[in-house]
Amino acid sequence: MQINSEINQIIEKFELFELDEKEYLVEIFTKELREEKRNRIYKRYLEAKENRVKGKVKVGNVEDLKADLEED
């Protein structure tokens, strides 16, 4: 699998760095991951907002949900 070999190459190269460089890289990767997760959440929020505007989302409480499920 090519992805695993690429990851192994990255790990091997990472091991060559000094401790302070490794810490800096981890900080960068952590920030990148955090930003990617934020973007994913925001994208999902926009999708949910669009679905609500289009009427594809029902709003209510647990009793409303139960009643709606019984109708189907």
C-alpha positions in Angstrom: 0.0 0.0 0.0 1.5 3.3 -1.1 0.0 5.4 1.7 1.6 3.3 4.4 5.0 3.5 2.7 4.7 7.3 2.5 3.7 7.5 6.1 6.7 5.4 7.0 9.0 7.7 5.0 7.6 10.7 6.8 8.1 9.0 10.2 11.7 8.1 9.3 12.4 11.7 8.3 10.7 13.0 11.4 13.0 10.9 13.6 16.0 12.8 12.1 15.0 16.1 13.5 16.1 17.6 16.8 13.7 17.6 19.7 12.8 21.3 19.3 12.2 20.9 15.6 10.0 17.9 16.3 8.0 19.9 18.8 7.6 22.7 16.3 6.4 20.3 13.6 3.9 18.7 16.0 2.6 22.2 16.8 2.1 23.0 13.2 0.4 19.7 12.5 -1.9 20.1 15.5 -2.9 23.6 14.3 -3.5 22.3 10.8 -5.7 19.4 12.1 -7.6 21.8 14.3 -8.3 24.2 11.3 -9.4 21.3 9.1 -11.8 20.1 11.8 -13.2 23.6 12.1 -13.7 23.8 8.4 -15.5 20.5 8.4 -17.8 21.5 11.2 -18.5 24.8 9.5 -19.3 23.0 6.2 -21.7 20.7 8.0 -23.3 23.7 9.7 -23.9 25.4 6.3 -25.4 22.1 4.9 -27.7 21.9 7.9 -28.7 25.5 7.6 -29.5 25.0 3.9 -31.5 21.9 4.6 -33.5 23.8 7.2 -34.2 26.7 4.8 -35.3 24.1 2.2 -37.7 22.5 4.7 -35.8 19.2 4.9 -35.4 19.5 8.6 -38.1 19.1 11.2 -38.0 21.0 14.5 -39.6 19.7 17.7 -39.2 17.9 20.9 -39.0 14.1 21.7 -42.8 13.8 21.7 -43.0 15.4 18.2 -40.3 12.9 17.0 -42.3 9.9 18.4 -45.5 11.2 16.8 -43.7 11.7 13.5 -42.2 8.2 13.6 -45.6 6.6 14.4 -47.1 8.3 11.3 -44.6 6.5 9.0 
